[in-house]
Every structure is written in C-alpha cells, then in structure tokens.
Amino acid sequence: MELLFYTLAGLIVIVVIAVSRKSIVAGMDARSDVKRDNKPGDIKEEVEDITNENIEKTNEQVKIINQIDDLILIVDKFKNIKFFNNSAKKKFGENNLNKHVATLLRVPDLLQNIDLVLSKKETITMDLELSSPSFQFFKVHLFSGPTSFVDDPDTVILFLKDLTDIIKAQRFKSDFVANVSHELKTPLVSIKGFLETISGHAKDDLEAQKKFIPIMLEQADRMESLIKDLLSLSRIELQEHIQPQDKVNLKEILSNVEDIHQKNLKSFEFKNNIKDDFFIKGDYEKLIEVFSNIIDNSIKYSEKNKKIEINCGQGNGKVIGDSYIVSIKDNGIGIPTEQLPRITERFFRVDAAKSKKVGGTGLGMAIVKHIVNQHRGELEIKSEPQNGTEIKVHFSKF
C-alpha cells in the first residue's frame, strides 16, 4: 500500500514537471523560430497561438490534479501559496491564494523543510500533526519545482496524504483498552461476587437473592450505559475533522431536547426562552446529543425545584465571523474553579460517588466537547460551588 502511494505521488510530480518543462522548452523553441523565419507582422499572431496552447495544457493539468483526493499545494520561495487543488480548498478554505503557508499549517518543521527543498532540490517526507481546530495527521511529501502553474522557478510542491482516520483509530484502540478495563472492573467484580454468593452458600436463601439481584441489575445497567457512551464517543472522535454542512435550527433542536427530558424537567423550574429561529451549519442528531447531555447534567446535579434556563442570542467573537450563543444555566451543586479545566476529560468526575449514584459515566462532557469541536464551535463553562453552572456553546451562523 505504501509502495503504491509513493509510486503514485512520484508519477504525479514527474508528469507535472515533465509537462511543464516540455511546455517551457517548446515555447522557447517556437519563439526562436518565429524570430528567424517569420515576418515582423506575423510575430504577434504566432506568439499568441503559442501562449494559448500553453494555457490549454495548463488547464488540462489543473483538471487532472483537481480530481485527486489528496491535498496538493505549491508555494514560492517566500512560502506564499501559489496554487492548491480542490481537495486542499475543501480542507483549508477557498481564500488562501497568495497567503503564507503558515496561516494554514503553522508547523516549524514544515517551514524548515521547505527551505531545505529550495536550497538542496531534494525530496523530503515528513509527518505533520495538527491539534487545532481538531486533531489531524498528514504524511507530507515535499518536491522541488518548477511547475507550469507558477512562473517563479523556485517553488515547492506539497503533497499531503490525510491519515487522520487511521491514526485516530490506532490511538483510540490503545486508549479504549486502558479506560474500559478500569471503568468496567468495578461493576464486573460486583456482579461476579454476587453471582458466586447466590450460586454458593446462598443458593437457597431467597432473602439474599432478593437483595443481590437488584444490585446486579443496577451494575449491569451501568455497564450498558458506559459501553453506549464509549461507542458514541469513538464515532465522534473518528469524524471530528469532518465539519457538518447541513442547515439546522437551534430552536427546533432545543425544543426536541426539552421533549426528551420532559418527564424529569417537571421536577424543576424549567424555562426555554428561545422563541426565534437561529440557523447554523451542523448535524441535527449530534447537536441533540450535545444539549441532551448538558440538560441531563443539570437535572442530575441540581436539587428538585431549582431553576434550569435556556437562552440563545448573538455571539461575542468567540468564533470567527457572525455567531450565536446557546446558554444553559442551572442552580445546581456547581463545580470548584480548579476543576473546571478537567470537566471535558474522559472519565473525569467532580464527585465520583455522586456521579455513580445518579448513573453518570464520566463521558458526557467529553462527548459534548468533541461534537462542538467538529462543528468548529467553542465551549465555555462557568461555575461556582453551590451557585450552579452555566454552559455556553458558540456556533458560527449558517
């Protein structure tokens, strides 16, 4: 597989360079012939024909390169982007031509390797890992120009192979084993202990069985919830680098969330103050999961009859461009200030005993964080012990 990839990459670059050089040489030869053989009045017409032919060849090359799924960028000696194919445009945006490559890929090793390729005219291969706005991993091949897309002979071609899904899968596998083995150990030990007791000296003790069986069912439910959340989190993490593109209405989403939790919300002073439509670019079902997890936490960690309130309004610059803020505020037990940065960590619990008592898995806010990241949004958490928690989610307008 890797050999095939290198072969394909090499062929692409060879074709681009060979055709480019051939076009340049042909153009120079043709211009020489014009000077020798043509009359002065015919020179302008002949040069125009040569130029048009080269433009057509260049357009054909662009069409071919735009069909490639991998990302291709060409930068000049100042590291300004002079060409990028459709795949690169989809990944980084349309308006990046003539911008410095560091505005897209702020990685010192990449900039240093571009300099090396320019000076030594060598091919360099490197791994490129990005952490913002979400984790991404590329295998990058840097080739020396020139190309027919850029007049400057001192150019570098960047060929980026997106390996994000593969690397995420590998890392998730190791994290999954470590986390799950720890979290499932307690309920499994409990169930095993009770089963040994019931099948042993208490096999004829109906009172003991009535006592132990509900506890085992509770532990089994806990494992089921844990596995469900782990599977959900794994799917989200693997897709985090793919931004949703659907037009969704926050008003409809939060109304749906209210219906889901309607039974439990009757015990609280609940207010959904969203009356207008607020459209963003997103995934309807995943946003339901975001706000359902947040509302669920407000219910679990607030006393009965306490206030839970939802609001939505204009953004304040937390994300690029025009935006909306969704705020969910409760008057629950709150979170100590020093623990706020860890709230979105997997399996982190402010109060482990309380969390287990109310059926928490420690994964809800991790799921929220990754879905918000996928939407290129921003998560903001404010809380004080005994004074409740306010969670704000910022989204760009559609």
Sequence and secondary structure as in RCSB ss.txt:
>XXXX:A:sequence
MELLFYTLAGLIVIVVIAVSRKSIVAGMDARSDVKRDNKPGDIKEEVEDITNENIEKTNEQVKIINQIDDLILIV
DKFKNIKFFNNSAKKKFGENNLNKHVATLLRVPDLLQNIDLVLSKKETITMDLELSSPSFQFFKVHLFSGPTSFV
DDPDTVILFLKDLTDIIKAQRFKSDFVANVSHELKTPLVSIKGFLETISGHAKDDLEAQKKFIPIMLEQADRMES
LIKDLLSLSRIELQEHIQPQDKVNLKEILSNVEDIHQKNLKSFEFKNNIKDDFFIKGDYEKLIEVFSNIIDNSIK
YSEKNKKIEINCGQGNGKVIGDSYIVSIKDNGIGIPTEQLPRITERFFRVDAAKSKKVGGTGLGMAIVKHIVNQH
RGELEIKSEPQNGTEIKVHFSKF
>XXXX:A:secstr
 HHHHHHHHHHHHHHHHHHHHHHHHHHHHHHHHHHHHS HHHHHHHHHHHHHHHHHHHHHHHHHHHT SSEEEEE
ETT BEEEE HHHHHHH S  TTSBGGGT   HHHHHHHHHHHHH   EEEEEEE SSS EEEEEEEEE  BTTB
S S EEEEEEEE HHHHHHHHHHHHHHHHHHHHHHHHHHHHHHHHHHHHTTTTT HHHHHHHHHHHHHHHHHHHH
HHHHHHHHHHHHHHTTS   EEEEHHHHHHHHHHHTHHHHTTSEEEE   S  EEEE HHHHHHHHHHHHHHHHH
TS TT EEEEEEEE  SSSSSSEEEEEEEE SS   GGGGGGTTSTT  SSHHHHHHTT  S HHHHHHHHHHHT
T EEEEEE TTS EEEEEEEEB 
